[in-house]
Structures are given as structure tokens and as C-alpha cells.
Amino acid sequence: MKINKKVVLISISLILCLIVISSAASAATLKVGPKEKYKTIQKAVNAAHEGDTIIVNSGTYRENVNITKSSLTILGKGYPKVDGFTDLTDPYGQYGQHDININGFSIMKNGIDLSGLGSTGQIIRNNYFYSCDAYLIGEMSSGTIKNNDFTKGGIVLSDSGVEIIGNKIKNADIGIFLGQGAGPGSSADISKNKITGCNVGIKFHGESSGDIYDNYFNNKKNIVFGSTSGSVGSWNTTKTPDYNIVLGPYIGGNFWGSPNGKGFSQTASDKNYDGIADSSYAINSKNIDYLPLVAIKAPIASFKMSKSSGKAPLTVKFTDTSKGVNMTEKWNFGDGSTSTLKNPSHKYTKVGKFKVTLTETNKVGSSSKSQLVKVTR
């Protein structure tokens, strides 16, 4: 019997489409709350299937939830309070679930622990942690820890490749602890985090790698290296125009502060006002931030005029030569007219002396500069 290959290929494609559609259709949303079918998060997790979403209404849930399935999205509505989330799949902590997304909770006691060998695709995002930590430990594990707020708690990694982005960590013993993880064969990319008031900002236990840039450090000790720590990767990225962690005009390295106000970034010179220190910051001989950020300063207003006098009508072009970052300009031409352009032109039609004032403002402060324009008949 002759087989029509085209028909066979079409049939296979249809079967695959039906499998995908069936899989998508099977994903369900389970709701948790006093008036919902599931009164506890654990019961919803136990009832869920891979690919399901669990929505937890606001309230207090005094439970340490055991994650028993992979590919679950667990979303808090109104930041419900929960003791914590833990993957207890393997009592010895070696194997774990994967692709777990926990988003929008107030974690009150036990933290979030999504550790396990090969536990890939984990997401811990937009949560508040109080006196507890986020853990991701396990060879070949990976994930993202993003936009969380930690008070007296932090992030603990080992043997994992993780993105740590946009978190606020304050008043912890150790803000971020990198064990053997973030070590050989894996990495921790750390950016846009604000780590303040900790005894140690980041502690390295062993060899590590990754990119660490655009973070704000202001702790008793910002960095502590273990006895076997060498170069941990890069402490800055290519200088790129964009707002950085201290609202300067360039992404580069990190901001290095100190509670006494004498940290490198708080005292370093920045003669060209580009928000990058004039010299690099050597954390130690093997770890150097070549583009450390500096504290934003108030602007210094200045400008040039194409003409300072002449007969009416007189058109004068003004060139802003101010120094500073992220400034907004306001011009007062002395005849009742104003402008917010950076380099405006203005026509004077009346005779007289006019005081031109440029005011530059940023988040730190403001500065003004004035000059006279004389218009004759």
C-alpha cells in the first residue's frame, strides 16, 4: 500500500496541535481564601496540577506551604501573610520541583526555599520578607529573585545560576550570601539592588562568577571574601547612557557607601559631572570596579550668550554650559518671558536692561546664574 507522506505529515501536525491545545486547556486557576473553595494554600497546592495558577486572597495564612508540584504560579492578592514556602519533595534536599513562581506575598517566618538539584526556572518576585530569607541551593538550579523587599533577611545561594535584580535588603546580618554556588559552572548576576544597614552587604564563601553592577551598597562591610575567593567576575558593565541606581546618567559600576558618610562613592571626585568617579575602586587586588558610581551633586548653573547688547529688535541665543546630572532648566529672560528649553533663543523688542537668569534643578538641589542683556534704540 502506498502511503501519502503529505497526509501523514498533516496528521502529525494536527495531533501535535491538539496536544498543545489540550495541555493549555487543562491549566486551571485555583482560588484560596475564607470564601473560596480552598481555605488554605496547602490544600490548593495539593489539588493543583502542573501549569496551574493559584491565587491567594489577602489575609493571614499560618502555614509553611510545601511545594509538591512543578510549574506552579502562586500569586498573592493584597500581599497575604504566610509563614513561608518550602520545597520538601526530597527529605534530603537533593531533588526539587522546577518552574515555581511565587509572587506578591508577605513572608513572615520561614522564608522561601526553592532549593534542589536541577531546580530550574524558579521565580521569587515582588514579595516582602520579614526576618527571613530566600534560598536557592542546588547544583544546576537556576532562577530569578527580583523586586523583593527584605527587612532583617536576605538571599542565600549555593551551586546555582541566579539573576538577583532590583531587590531592597536592609538591616540584615548578611544581605546576599554566595556559597559554593555562583561558583564553578554557575553564576550570580546581581544588579539594581539596594543593600543598606547590613553587617555585610555580600559575602562570598568560595569561588564565584557573574556580573555585579549598578547596585547601591551602604553597610558596615560591603564585601567579605572567603579564604578561597578569587576574582568573582565583573564589578561593572560597559558605560551606557541610562539612569543608574542613584539616578545618575550612566550605567557603569556600583555605588560604594558607608554609614559614616565616608565611603568611596560618597567622597570620590567627579570633575566632569558624569556620575562616574574619576578613579577606579579596588575592592582588593583581584576585584576592581572600574566605573564606580558617585553621589549625585547639586548642579552648578552657567551659560553663554551670543550677544550681550545691541539694537532692538535683538535676538540672543543662549547656550547652557551648566555642570550636573539629570537637570531641568528654567530660563527667565527678564522681560516677562520664560523657557524650559536647554539652549533657547529669545527676541527682545523693547529697549532696556534685562536680567537673564538660568535655574538648574535636580533631586539634590538647585543653582542659578544671571547675566544682563542691554537693548538700545
Secondary structure, 3 states (H helix, E strand, C coil): CCCCHHHHHHHHHHHHHHHHHHHHHHCCEEEECCCCCECCHHHHHHHCCCCCEEEECCCEEEEEEECCCCCCEEEECCCCEEEEEECCCCCCCCECCCCCEEECCEEEEEEEECCCECCCCEEEECCEEECCCEEEEEEEEEEEEECCEEECCCEEEEEEEEEEECCEEECCCEEEEECCCCCCCCCEEEECCEEECCCEEEEECCCCCCEEECCEEECCEEEECCCCCCCCCECCCCCEECCCCCCCCEECCCEEECCCCCCHHHHCCCCCCCCECCCCEEEECCEEECCCECCCCCCECCEEECCCEEECCEEEEEEECCECCCCEEEEECCCCCEECCCCCEEEECCCEEEEEEEEEECCCCEEEEEEEEEEEC
